[in-house]
Amino acid sequence: MSRLHHLDYLRGIAAAGIMLFHFFTWTFGEFDSSSFFGRVGLYGVAIFYVLSGLTLYHVYHYGMSLSANGIRDFFIKRVFRIFPLMWVATLFSIWLVKGFDVSVRQMILNFSGLFGFVAWDEGIATGIWSIGNELVFYCLFPFLIFIGRKSWWMNVLVLLLFLAIYLWFAFSLLNGDTGFDAPMQKFHYVNPLNQAFLFVSGFMLGRFIELPAKPEVKFHVFTIAGLLLFILYPIHGDRILLVTDWNRVVLTASCLMICYGIYRAGGELRGKAHWMLKTLGEISFSVYLLHPIVHRLIGLFRDAVAPGLSEKFRFIAALVLTLVVSYISYHAFERWFIRLGKRLSNTL
Protein backbone atom coordinates (compact mmCIF):
# COMPACT_ATOMS: atom_id res chain seq x y z
CA MET A 1 0.00 0.00 0.00
CA SER A 2 1.34 3.43 -0.91
CA ARG A 3 1.59 5.85 1.98
CA LEU A 4 -1.47 8.04 2.52
CA HIS A 5 0.35 11.36 2.62
CA HIS A 6 -2.86 13.37 2.92
CA LEU A 7 -3.47 11.70 6.28
CA ASP A 8 0.12 12.54 7.27
CA TYR A 9 -0.69 16.19 6.59
CA LEU A 10 -3.60 16.11 9.03
CA ARG A 11 -1.62 14.16 11.64
CA GLY A 12 1.18 16.72 11.51
CA ILE A 13 -1.22 19.65 11.77
CA ALA A 14 -2.91 18.05 14.79
CA ALA A 15 0.46 17.52 16.52
CA ALA A 16 1.48 21.12 15.83
CA GLY A 17 -1.87 22.33 17.16
CA ILE A 18 -1.41 20.45 20.43
CA MET A 19 2.12 21.81 20.76
CA LEU A 20 0.88 25.38 20.21
CA PHE A 21 -1.94 24.83 22.68
CA HIS A 22 0.57 23.88 25.38
CA PHE A 23 2.99 26.68 24.54
CA PHE A 24 0.22 29.30 24.52
CA THR A 25 -1.16 27.94 27.80
CA TRP A 26 2.24 27.93 29.51
CA THR A 27 2.98 31.44 28.20
CA PHE A 28 -0.34 33.29 28.48
CA GLY A 29 -2.57 31.16 30.73
CA GLU A 30 -5.45 28.72 30.41
CA PHE A 31 -7.95 28.72 27.55
CA ASP A 32 -11.68 28.36 28.00
CA SER A 33 -14.06 26.27 25.91
CA SER A 34 -14.80 29.06 23.42
CA SER A 35 -11.20 29.38 22.20
CA PHE A 36 -9.89 27.62 19.12
CA PHE A 37 -6.71 26.36 20.78
CA GLY A 38 -8.65 25.26 23.85
CA ARG A 39 -10.58 22.96 21.54
CA VAL A 40 -7.50 21.83 19.61
CA GLY A 41 -5.81 20.86 22.89
CA LEU A 42 -8.48 18.20 23.43
CA TYR A 43 -9.68 17.25 19.97
CA GLY A 44 -6.25 17.21 18.35
CA VAL A 45 -5.75 13.98 20.29
CA ALA A 46 -9.16 12.77 19.07
CA ILE A 47 -7.99 13.25 15.48
CA PHE A 48 -4.83 11.27 16.31
CA TYR A 49 -6.95 8.34 17.41
CA VAL A 50 -9.20 8.43 14.35
CA LEU A 51 -6.18 8.58 12.04
CA SER A 52 -4.47 5.78 13.97
CA GLY A 53 -7.42 3.43 13.49
CA LEU A 54 -7.79 4.42 9.84
CA THR A 55 -4.10 4.06 9.00
CA LEU A 56 -3.71 0.72 10.76
CA TYR A 57 -6.75 -0.57 8.88
CA HIS A 58 -5.10 0.23 5.56
CA VAL A 59 -1.76 -1.25 6.57
CA TYR A 60 -3.00 -4.49 8.14
CA HIS A 61 -6.58 -5.31 7.13
CA TYR A 62 -5.75 -7.28 3.99
CA GLY A 63 -2.26 -8.51 4.85
CA MET A 64 -2.32 -9.31 8.57
CA SER A 65 -2.62 -12.96 9.51
CA LEU A 66 -4.55 -13.66 12.71
CA SER A 67 -2.22 -16.56 13.46
CA ALA A 68 0.19 -16.37 16.40
CA ASN A 69 2.97 -15.32 14.02
CA GLY A 70 0.89 -12.59 12.42
CA ILE A 71 -0.19 -11.09 15.74
CA ARG A 72 3.36 -11.35 17.10
CA ASP A 73 4.63 -9.50 14.02
CA PHE A 74 2.14 -6.69 14.60
CA PHE A 75 3.06 -6.21 18.25
CA ILE A 76 6.82 -6.36 17.67
CA LYS A 77 6.57 -3.56 15.13
CA ARG A 78 4.28 -1.50 17.38
CA VAL A 79 6.60 -1.90 20.38
CA PHE A 80 9.65 -0.78 18.42
CA ARG A 81 7.67 2.15 17.01
CA ILE A 82 6.29 3.42 20.31
CA PHE A 83 8.43 2.38 23.27
CA PRO A 84 11.91 3.84 22.53
CA LEU A 85 10.73 7.45 22.27
CA MET A 86 8.23 6.93 25.07
CA TRP A 87 11.11 5.81 27.31
CA VAL A 88 13.16 8.87 26.36
CA ALA A 89 10.28 11.22 27.15
CA THR A 90 9.66 9.43 30.45
CA LEU A 91 13.31 9.59 31.52
CA PHE A 92 13.55 13.32 30.80
CA SER A 93 10.27 13.94 32.60
CA ILE A 94 11.45 12.07 35.68
CA TRP A 95 14.47 14.37 35.74
CA LEU A 96 13.04 17.71 34.62
CA VAL A 97 9.43 17.65 35.80
CA LYS A 98 9.25 15.21 38.69
CA GLY A 99 12.70 15.90 40.14
CA PHE A 100 13.18 12.13 40.53
CA ASP A 101 10.20 12.10 42.91
CA VAL A 102 8.68 9.02 41.29
CA SER A 103 7.82 5.73 42.96
CA VAL A 104 9.15 2.39 41.75
CA ARG A 105 5.58 1.38 40.98
CA GLN A 106 5.10 4.39 38.69
CA MET A 107 8.35 3.68 36.90
CA ILE A 108 7.45 0.04 36.30
CA LEU A 109 3.99 0.97 35.01
CA ASN A 110 5.33 3.70 32.71
CA PHE A 111 8.31 1.86 31.24
CA SER A 112 6.27 -1.29 30.67
CA GLY A 113 3.32 0.60 29.19
CA LEU A 114 0.99 -1.06 31.67
CA PHE A 115 -0.14 2.31 33.04
CA GLY A 116 -2.47 2.55 30.05
CA PHE A 117 -4.29 -0.58 31.23
CA VAL A 118 -4.37 -0.27 35.01
CA ALA A 119 -3.39 3.30 36.01
CA TRP A 120 -4.15 5.50 33.02
CA ASP A 121 -3.95 8.70 35.09
CA GLU A 122 -0.42 7.97 36.34
CA GLY A 123 1.58 8.68 33.20
CA ILE A 124 4.79 10.52 34.04
CA ALA A 125 5.49 12.50 30.85
CA THR A 126 3.17 15.29 29.71
CA GLY A 127 0.52 13.93 27.35
CA ILE A 128 1.75 10.36 27.64
CA TRP A 129 -1.69 9.24 28.82
CA SER A 130 -2.73 9.19 25.17
CA ILE A 131 0.13 6.82 24.34
CA GLY A 132 -1.08 4.53 27.11
CA ASN A 133 -4.53 4.64 25.52
CA GLU A 134 -2.98 3.81 22.15
CA LEU A 135 -1.29 0.73 23.60
CA VAL A 136 -4.69 -0.47 24.82
CA PHE A 137 -6.13 0.09 21.34
CA TYR A 138 -3.33 -2.00 19.82
CA CYS A 139 -4.49 -4.92 21.96
CA LEU A 140 -8.01 -4.34 20.65
CA PHE A 141 -6.81 -4.17 17.04
CA PRO A 142 -6.57 -7.93 16.20
CA PHE A 143 -10.18 -8.26 17.36
CA LEU A 144 -11.18 -5.41 15.03
CA ILE A 145 -9.35 -7.12 12.17
CA PHE A 146 -11.26 -10.33 12.90
CA ILE A 147 -14.59 -8.50 13.05
CA GLY A 148 -13.69 -6.38 10.02
CA ARG A 149 -13.47 -9.50 7.88
CA LYS A 150 -16.89 -10.69 8.97
CA SER A 151 -20.32 -9.42 7.95
CA TRP A 152 -21.00 -5.69 7.95
CA TRP A 153 -23.61 -5.92 10.72
CA MET A 154 -21.03 -7.28 13.18
CA ASN A 155 -18.89 -4.24 12.42
CA VAL A 156 -21.89 -1.97 13.01
CA LEU A 157 -22.64 -3.65 16.34
CA VAL A 158 -19.05 -3.16 17.53
CA LEU A 159 -19.11 0.49 16.46
CA LEU A 160 -22.42 1.07 18.26
CA LEU A 161 -21.09 -0.62 21.41
CA PHE A 162 -18.12 1.72 21.62
CA LEU A 163 -20.32 4.69 20.74
CA ALA A 164 -22.58 3.80 23.68
CA ILE A 165 -19.55 3.71 26.00
CA TYR A 166 -18.36 7.04 24.59
CA LEU A 167 -21.74 8.64 25.27
CA TRP A 168 -21.89 7.09 28.75
CA PHE A 169 -18.73 8.97 29.67
CA ALA A 170 -19.97 12.19 28.05
CA PHE A 171 -23.40 12.22 29.66
CA SER A 172 -22.78 10.42 32.97
CA LEU A 173 -19.20 10.08 34.18
CA LEU A 174 -17.83 13.46 33.06
CA ASN A 175 -19.51 16.31 34.96
CA GLY A 176 -20.01 19.63 33.20
CA ASP A 177 -20.53 21.37 36.55
CA THR A 178 -16.99 20.59 37.75
CA GLY A 179 -13.76 21.99 36.29
CA PHE A 180 -11.65 19.96 33.88
CA ASP A 181 -8.72 19.87 36.31
CA ALA A 182 -10.70 18.16 39.07
CA PRO A 183 -9.04 14.78 39.89
CA MET A 184 -11.96 12.52 38.97
CA GLN A 185 -12.59 14.45 35.77
CA LYS A 186 -9.09 13.74 34.53
CA PHE A 187 -9.28 10.16 35.75
CA HIS A 188 -12.39 9.53 33.63
CA TYR A 189 -11.23 11.59 30.66
CA VAL A 190 -7.93 9.73 30.17
CA ASN A 191 -9.58 6.33 30.63
CA PRO A 192 -8.95 4.38 27.39
CA LEU A 193 -12.62 3.35 27.32
CA ASN A 194 -13.48 7.05 27.08
CA GLN A 195 -11.43 7.36 23.88
CA ALA A 196 -11.81 3.93 22.28
CA PHE A 197 -14.74 4.94 20.05
CA LEU A 198 -12.46 7.37 18.20
CA PHE A 199 -9.96 4.64 17.31
CA VAL A 200 -12.74 2.22 16.38
CA SER A 201 -14.48 4.87 14.26
CA GLY A 202 -11.24 5.43 12.32
CA PHE A 203 -10.97 1.70 11.68
CA MET A 204 -14.59 1.50 10.57
CA LEU A 205 -14.14 4.54 8.35
CA GLY A 206 -11.60 2.51 6.39
CA ARG A 207 -13.81 -0.58 6.57
CA PHE A 208 -16.97 1.03 5.18
CA ILE A 209 -15.60 3.82 2.95
CA GLU A 210 -13.59 2.75 -0.05
CA LEU A 211 -10.48 4.81 -0.76
CA PRO A 212 -10.98 6.53 -4.14
CA ALA A 213 -8.71 5.54 -7.01
CA LYS A 214 -7.88 9.18 -7.70
CA PRO A 215 -8.24 12.44 -5.74
CA GLU A 216 -11.79 13.79 -5.38
CA VAL A 217 -11.45 17.38 -4.27
CA LYS A 218 -15.23 17.77 -3.93
CA PHE A 219 -15.08 15.90 -0.63
CA HIS A 220 -13.22 18.79 0.94
CA VAL A 221 -16.66 20.28 1.48
CA PHE A 222 -16.82 17.92 4.47
CA THR A 223 -13.42 19.12 5.65
CA ILE A 224 -14.48 22.76 5.45
CA ALA A 225 -17.87 22.14 7.04
CA GLY A 226 -16.28 20.16 9.87
CA LEU A 227 -13.68 22.87 10.49
CA LEU A 228 -16.32 25.61 10.56
CA LEU A 229 -18.46 23.59 12.95
CA PHE A 230 -15.44 22.98 15.16
CA ILE A 231 -14.55 26.70 15.29
CA LEU A 232 -17.99 28.33 15.38
CA TYR A 233 -20.05 25.96 17.52
CA PRO A 234 -21.00 28.12 20.54
CA ILE A 235 -19.64 26.92 23.89
CA HIS A 236 -18.56 29.15 26.77
CA GLY A 237 -17.06 28.22 30.12
CA ASP A 238 -14.59 25.68 31.48
CA ARG A 239 -12.99 23.28 28.99
CA ILE A 240 -14.81 20.34 30.55
CA LEU A 241 -17.84 21.53 28.59
CA LEU A 242 -16.04 20.50 25.40
CA VAL A 243 -16.27 16.82 26.32
CA THR A 244 -19.62 16.59 28.06
CA ASP A 245 -23.22 16.19 26.92
CA TRP A 246 -24.21 17.19 23.38
CA ASN A 247 -21.17 19.43 23.00
CA ARG A 248 -19.03 16.35 22.78
CA VAL A 249 -21.30 14.79 20.19
CA VAL A 250 -21.14 17.88 17.98
CA LEU A 251 -17.37 18.41 18.27
CA THR A 252 -16.65 14.73 17.73
CA ALA A 253 -18.83 14.84 14.62
CA SER A 254 -16.85 17.85 13.38
CA CYS A 255 -13.56 15.91 13.80
CA LEU A 256 -14.97 12.89 11.97
CA MET A 257 -16.14 15.18 9.16
CA ILE A 258 -12.64 16.65 8.86
CA CYS A 259 -11.03 13.20 8.78
CA TYR A 260 -13.62 11.89 6.31
CA GLY A 261 -13.17 14.87 4.02
CA ILE A 262 -9.37 14.61 4.00
CA TYR A 263 -9.53 10.84 3.53
CA ARG A 264 -11.99 10.88 0.63
CA ALA A 265 -10.49 13.91 -1.10
CA GLY A 266 -7.06 12.27 -1.17
CA GLY A 267 -4.31 13.71 -3.29
CA GLU A 268 -0.99 15.33 -2.50
CA LEU A 269 0.25 18.87 -2.61
CA ARG A 270 3.28 19.80 -4.67
CA GLY A 271 6.69 21.24 -4.02
CA LYS A 272 7.64 22.73 -0.69
CA ALA A 273 4.09 22.57 0.70
CA HIS A 274 4.08 18.79 0.27
CA TRP A 275 7.54 18.41 1.82
CA MET A 276 6.73 20.56 4.83
CA LEU A 277 3.40 18.91 5.66
CA LYS A 278 4.70 15.41 4.89
CA THR A 279 7.68 16.02 7.15
CA LEU A 280 5.49 17.45 9.90
CA GLY A 281 3.36 14.30 9.72
CA GLU A 282 6.41 12.03 9.88
CA ILE A 283 7.85 13.79 12.95
CA SER A 284 4.47 14.24 14.66
CA PHE A 285 5.15 11.56 17.30
CA SER A 286 8.36 13.32 18.33
CA VAL A 287 6.67 16.72 18.24
CA TYR A 288 3.94 15.44 20.52
CA LEU A 289 6.19 13.80 23.11
CA LEU A 290 9.24 16.08 23.05
CA HIS A 291 7.78 19.60 22.97
CA PRO A 292 7.14 19.76 26.76
CA ILE A 293 10.72 18.64 27.40
CA VAL A 294 12.21 21.19 25.01
CA HIS A 295 10.07 23.94 26.56
CA ARG A 296 11.28 22.95 30.02
CA LEU A 297 14.96 22.81 29.01
CA ILE A 298 14.82 26.24 27.40
CA GLY A 299 13.24 27.63 30.55
CA LEU A 300 16.05 26.20 32.70
CA PHE A 301 18.69 27.54 30.28
CA ARG A 302 17.10 30.99 30.26
CA ASP A 303 16.86 31.14 34.05
CA ALA A 304 20.52 30.16 34.39
CA VAL A 305 22.05 32.26 31.61
CA ALA A 306 19.72 35.15 30.77
CA PRO A 307 16.86 35.46 33.29
CA GLY A 308 15.77 38.74 31.75
CA LEU A 309 14.50 37.06 28.59
CA SER A 310 10.72 36.96 28.34
CA GLU A 311 8.31 34.05 28.11
CA LYS A 312 7.68 35.05 24.50
CA PHE A 313 11.34 34.33 23.74
CA ARG A 314 10.93 30.94 25.39
CA PHE A 315 7.82 30.31 23.29
CA ILE A 316 9.56 31.06 19.97
CA ALA A 317 12.78 29.26 20.89
CA ALA A 318 10.86 26.18 22.06
CA LEU A 319 8.77 26.15 18.89
CA VAL A 320 11.79 26.25 16.56
CA LEU A 321 13.92 23.87 18.60
CA THR A 322 11.09 21.33 18.97
CA LEU A 323 10.78 21.07 15.19
CA VAL A 324 14.55 20.71 14.77
CA VAL A 325 14.92 18.12 17.55
CA SER A 326 11.88 16.19 16.31
CA TYR A 327 13.28 16.05 12.77
CA ILE A 328 16.57 14.68 14.08
CA SER A 329 14.77 12.30 16.43
CA TYR A 330 12.68 10.82 13.64
CA HIS A 331 15.50 10.33 11.15
CA ALA A 332 18.30 9.32 13.52
CA PHE A 333 16.40 7.60 16.33
CA GLU A 334 12.84 6.55 15.53
CA ARG A 335 13.54 5.18 12.06
CA TRP A 336 16.48 3.13 13.37
CA PHE A 337 14.19 1.38 15.85
CA ILE A 338 11.46 0.96 13.22
CA ARG A 339 13.94 -0.85 10.97
CA LEU A 340 15.22 -2.89 13.92
CA GLY A 341 11.68 -4.00 14.71
CA LYS A 342 11.13 -5.07 11.12
CA ARG A 343 14.40 -7.02 11.06
CA LEU A 344 13.58 -8.76 14.32
CA SER A 345 10.10 -9.64 13.09
CA ASN A 346 11.49 -11.05 9.85
CA THR A 347 14.13 -13.04 11.74
CA LEU A 348 11.57 -14.58 14.08
C-alpha positions as CSV (number, residue, x, y, z in Angstrom):
1,M,0.0,0.0,0.0
2,S,1.3,3.4,-0.9
3,R,1.6,5.8,2.0
4,L,-1.5,8.0,2.5
5,H,0.3,11.4,2.6
6,H,-2.9,13.4,2.9
7,L,-3.5,11.7,6.3
8,D,0.1,12.5,7.3
9,Y,-0.7,16.2,6.6
10,L,-3.6,16.1,9.0
11,R,-1.6,14.2,11.6
12,G,1.2,16.7,11.5
13,I,-1.2,19.7,11.8
14,A,-2.9,18.1,14.8
15,A,0.5,17.5,16.5
16,A,1.5,21.1,15.8
17,G,-1.9,22.3,17.2
18,I,-1.4,20.4,20.4
19,M,2.1,21.8,20.8
20,L,0.9,25.4,20.2
21,F,-1.9,24.8,22.7
22,H,0.6,23.9,25.4
23,F,3.0,26.7,24.5
24,F,0.2,29.3,24.5
25,T,-1.2,27.9,27.8
26,W,2.2,27.9,29.5
27,T,3.0,31.4,28.2
28,F,-0.3,33.3,28.5
29,G,-2.6,31.2,30.7
30,E,-5.4,28.7,30.4
31,F,-7.9,28.7,27.5
32,D,-11.7,28.4,28.0
33,S,-14.1,26.3,25.9
34,S,-14.8,29.1,23.4
35,S,-11.2,29.4,22.2
36,F,-9.9,27.6,19.1
37,F,-6.7,26.4,20.8
38,G,-8.6,25.3,23.8
39,R,-10.6,23.0,21.5
40,V,-7.5,21.8,19.6
41,G,-5.8,20.9,22.9
42,L,-8.5,18.2,23.4
43,Y,-9.7,17.3,20.0
44,G,-6.3,17.2,18.4
45,V,-5.8,14.0,20.3
46,A,-9.2,12.8,19.1
47,I,-8.0,13.2,15.5
48,F,-4.8,11.3,16.3
49,Y,-7.0,8.3,17.4
50,V,-9.2,8.4,14.3
51,L,-6.2,8.6,12.0
52,S,-4.5,5.8,14.0
53,G,-7.4,3.4,13.5
54,L,-7.8,4.4,9.8
55,T,-4.1,4.1,9.0
56,L,-3.7,0.7,10.8
57,Y,-6.8,-0.6,8.9
58,H,-5.1,0.2,5.6
59,V,-1.8,-1.2,6.6
60,Y,-3.0,-4.5,8.1
61,H,-6.6,-5.3,7.1
62,Y,-5.8,-7.3,4.0
63,G,-2.3,-8.5,4.8
64,M,-2.3,-9.3,8.6
65,S,-2.6,-13.0,9.5
66,L,-4.5,-13.7,12.7
67,S,-2.2,-16.6,13.5
68,A,0.2,-16.4,16.4
69,N,3.0,-15.3,14.0
70,G,0.9,-12.6,12.4
71,I,-0.2,-11.1,15.7
72,R,3.4,-11.3,17.1
73,D,4.6,-9.5,14.0
74,F,2.1,-6.7,14.6
75,F,3.1,-6.2,18.3
76,I,6.8,-6.4,17.7
77,K,6.6,-3.6,15.1
78,R,4.3,-1.5,17.4
79,V,6.6,-1.9,20.4
80,F,9.7,-0.8,18.4
81,R,7.7,2.1,17.0
82,I,6.3,3.4,20.3
83,F,8.4,2.4,23.3
84,P,11.9,3.8,22.5
85,L,10.7,7.5,22.3
86,M,8.2,6.9,25.1
87,W,11.1,5.8,27.3
88,V,13.2,8.9,26.4
89,A,10.3,11.2,27.2
90,T,9.7,9.4,30.5
91,L,13.3,9.6,31.5
92,F,13.6,13.3,30.8
93,S,10.3,13.9,32.6
94,I,11.4,12.1,35.7
95,W,14.5,14.4,35.7
96,L,13.0,17.7,34.6
97,V,9.4,17.7,35.8
98,K,9.2,15.2,38.7
99,G,12.7,15.9,40.1
100,F,13.2,12.1,40.5
101,D,10.2,12.1,42.9
102,V,8.7,9.0,41.3
103,S,7.8,5.7,43.0
104,V,9.1,2.4,41.8
105,R,5.6,1.4,41.0
106,Q,5.1,4.4,38.7
107,M,8.4,3.7,36.9
108,I,7.4,0.0,36.3
109,L,4.0,1.0,35.0
110,N,5.3,3.7,32.7
111,F,8.3,1.9,31.2
112,S,6.3,-1.3,30.7
113,G,3.3,0.6,29.2
114,L,1.0,-1.1,31.7
115,F,-0.1,2.3,33.0
116,G,-2.5,2.6,30.1
117,F,-4.3,-0.6,31.2
118,V,-4.4,-0.3,35.0
119,A,-3.4,3.3,36.0
120,W,-4.1,5.5,33.0
121,D,-4.0,8.7,35.1
122,E,-0.4,8.0,36.3
123,G,1.6,8.7,33.2
124,I,4.8,10.5,34.0
125,A,5.5,12.5,30.9
126,T,3.2,15.3,29.7
127,G,0.5,13.9,27.4
128,I,1.8,10.4,27.6
129,W,-1.7,9.2,28.8
130,S,-2.7,9.2,25.2
131,I,0.1,6.8,24.3
132,G,-1.1,4.5,27.1
133,N,-4.5,4.6,25.5
134,E,-3.0,3.8,22.2
135,L,-1.3,0.7,23.6
136,V,-4.7,-0.5,24.8
137,F,-6.1,0.1,21.3
138,Y,-3.3,-2.0,19.8
139,C,-4.5,-4.9,22.0
140,L,-8.0,-4.3,20.6
141,F,-6.8,-4.2,17.0
142,P,-6.6,-7.9,16.2
143,F,-10.2,-8.3,17.4
144,L,-11.2,-5.4,15.0
145,I,-9.4,-7.1,12.2
146,F,-11.3,-10.3,12.9
147,I,-14.6,-8.5,13.0
148,G,-13.7,-6.4,10.0
149,R,-13.5,-9.5,7.9
150,K,-16.9,-10.7,9.0
151,S,-20.3,-9.4,7.9
152,W,-21.0,-5.7,8.0
153,W,-23.6,-5.9,10.7
154,M,-21.0,-7.3,13.2
155,N,-18.9,-4.2,12.4
156,V,-21.9,-2.0,13.0
157,L,-22.6,-3.7,16.3
158,V,-19.1,-3.2,17.5
159,L,-19.1,0.5,16.5
160,L,-22.4,1.1,18.3
161,L,-21.1,-0.6,21.4
162,F,-18.1,1.7,21.6
163,L,-20.3,4.7,20.7
164,A,-22.6,3.8,23.7
165,I,-19.5,3.7,26.0
166,Y,-18.4,7.0,24.6
167,L,-21.7,8.6,25.3
168,W,-21.9,7.1,28.7
169,F,-18.7,9.0,29.7
170,A,-20.0,12.2,28.0
171,F,-23.4,12.2,29.7
172,S,-22.8,10.4,33.0
173,L,-19.2,10.1,34.2
174,L,-17.8,13.5,33.1
175,N,-19.5,16.3,35.0
176,G,-20.0,19.6,33.2
177,D,-20.5,21.4,36.5
178,T,-17.0,20.6,37.7
179,G,-13.8,22.0,36.3
180,F,-11.7,20.0,33.9
181,D,-8.7,19.9,36.3
182,A,-10.7,18.2,39.1
183,P,-9.0,14.8,39.9
184,M,-12.0,12.5,39.0
185,Q,-12.6,14.4,35.8
186,K,-9.1,13.7,34.5
187,F,-9.3,10.2,35.7
188,H,-12.4,9.5,33.6
189,Y,-11.2,11.6,30.7
190,V,-7.9,9.7,30.2
191,N,-9.6,6.3,30.6
192,P,-9.0,4.4,27.4
193,L,-12.6,3.3,27.3
194,N,-13.5,7.0,27.1
195,Q,-11.4,7.4,23.9
196,A,-11.8,3.9,22.3
197,F,-14.7,4.9,20.0
198,L,-12.5,7.4,18.2
199,F,-10.0,4.6,17.3
200,V,-12.7,2.2,16.4
201,S,-14.5,4.9,14.3
202,G,-11.2,5.4,12.3
203,F,-11.0,1.7,11.7
204,M,-14.6,1.5,10.6
205,L,-14.1,4.5,8.3
206,G,-11.6,2.5,6.4
207,R,-13.8,-0.6,6.6
208,F,-17.0,1.0,5.2
209,I,-15.6,3.8,2.9
210,E,-13.6,2.7,-0.1
211,L,-10.5,4.8,-0.8
212,P,-11.0,6.5,-4.1
213,A,-8.7,5.5,-7.0
214,K,-7.9,9.2,-7.7
215,P,-8.2,12.4,-5.7
216,E,-11.8,13.8,-5.4
217,V,-11.5,17.4,-4.3
218,K,-15.2,17.8,-3.9
219,F,-15.1,15.9,-0.6
220,H,-13.2,18.8,0.9
221,V,-16.7,20.3,1.5
222,F,-16.8,17.9,4.5
223,T,-13.4,19.1,5.6
224,I,-14.5,22.8,5.4
225,A,-17.9,22.1,7.0
226,G,-16.3,20.2,9.9
227,L,-13.7,22.9,10.5
228,L,-16.3,25.6,10.6
229,L,-18.5,23.6,12.9
230,F,-15.4,23.0,15.2
231,I,-14.6,26.7,15.3
232,L,-18.0,28.3,15.4
233,Y,-20.0,26.0,17.5
234,P,-21.0,28.1,20.5
235,I,-19.6,26.9,23.9
236,H,-18.6,29.1,26.8
237,G,-17.1,28.2,30.1
238,D,-14.6,25.7,31.5
239,R,-13.0,23.3,29.0
240,I,-14.8,20.3,30.5
241,L,-17.8,21.5,28.6
242,L,-16.0,20.5,25.4
243,V,-16.3,16.8,26.3
244,T,-19.6,16.6,28.1
245,D,-23.2,16.2,26.9
246,W,-24.2,17.2,23.4
247,N,-21.2,19.4,23.0
248,R,-19.0,16.3,22.8
249,V,-21.3,14.8,20.2
250,V,-21.1,17.9,18.0
251,L,-17.4,18.4,18.3
252,T,-16.7,14.7,17.7
253,A,-18.8,14.8,14.6
254,S,-16.8,17.8,13.4
255,C,-13.6,15.9,13.8
256,L,-15.0,12.9,12.0
257,M,-16.1,15.2,9.2
258,I,-12.6,16.6,8.9
259,C,-11.0,13.2,8.8
260,Y,-13.6,11.9,6.3
261,G,-13.2,14.9,4.0
262,I,-9.4,14.6,4.0
263,Y,-9.5,10.8,3.5
264,R,-12.0,10.9,0.6
265,A,-10.5,13.9,-1.1
266,G,-7.1,12.3,-1.2
267,G,-4.3,13.7,-3.3
268,E,-1.0,15.3,-2.5
269,L,0.3,18.9,-2.6
270,R,3.3,19.8,-4.7
271,G,6.7,21.2,-4.0
272,K,7.6,22.7,-0.7
273,A,4.1,22.6,0.7
274,H,4.1,18.8,0.3
275,W,7.5,18.4,1.8
276,M,6.7,20.6,4.8
277,L,3.4,18.9,5.7
278,K,4.7,15.4,4.9
279,T,7.7,16.0,7.2
280,L,5.5,17.5,9.9
281,G,3.4,14.3,9.7
282,E,6.4,12.0,9.9
283,I,7.8,13.8,12.9
284,S,4.5,14.2,14.7
285,F,5.1,11.6,17.3
286,S,8.4,13.3,18.3
287,V,6.7,16.7,18.2
288,Y,3.9,15.4,20.5
289,L,6.2,13.8,23.1
290,L,9.2,16.1,23.0
291,H,7.8,19.6,23.0
292,P,7.1,19.8,26.8
293,I,10.7,18.6,27.4
294,V,12.2,21.2,25.0
295,H,10.1,23.9,26.6
296,R,11.3,23.0,30.0
297,L,15.0,22.8,29.0
298,I,14.8,26.2,27.4
299,G,13.2,27.6,30.6
300,L,16.1,26.2,32.7
301,F,18.7,27.5,30.3
302,R,17.1,31.0,30.3
303,D,16.9,31.1,34.0
304,A,20.5,30.2,34.4
305,V,22.1,32.3,31.6
306,A,19.7,35.2,30.8
307,P,16.9,35.5,33.3
308,G,15.8,38.7,31.8
309,L,14.5,37.1,28.6
310,S,10.7,37.0,28.3
311,E,8.3,34.1,28.1
312,K,7.7,35.1,24.5
313,F,11.3,34.3,23.7
314,R,10.9,30.9,25.4
315,F,7.8,30.3,23.3
316,I,9.6,31.1,20.0
317,A,12.8,29.3,20.9
318,A,10.9,26.2,22.1
319,L,8.8,26.1,18.9
320,V,11.8,26.2,16.6
321,L,13.9,23.9,18.6
322,T,11.1,21.3,19.0
323,L,10.8,21.1,15.2
324,V,14.5,20.7,14.8
325,V,14.9,18.1,17.5
326,S,11.9,16.2,16.3
327,Y,13.3,16.1,12.8
328,I,16.6,14.7,14.1
329,S,14.8,12.3,16.4
330,Y,12.7,10.8,13.6
331,H,15.5,10.3,11.1
332,A,18.3,9.3,13.5
333,F,16.4,7.6,16.3
334,E,12.8,6.5,15.5
335,R,13.5,5.2,12.1
336,W,16.5,3.1,13.4
337,F,14.2,1.4,15.9
338,I,11.5,1.0,13.2
339,R,13.9,-0.9,11.0
340,L,15.2,-2.9,13.9
341,G,11.7,-4.0,14.7
342,K,11.1,-5.1,11.1
343,R,14.4,-7.0,11.1
344,L,13.6,-8.8,14.3
345,S,10.1,-9.6,13.1
346,N,11.5,-11.1,9.9
347,T,14.1,-13.0,11.7
348,L,11.6,-14.6,14.1
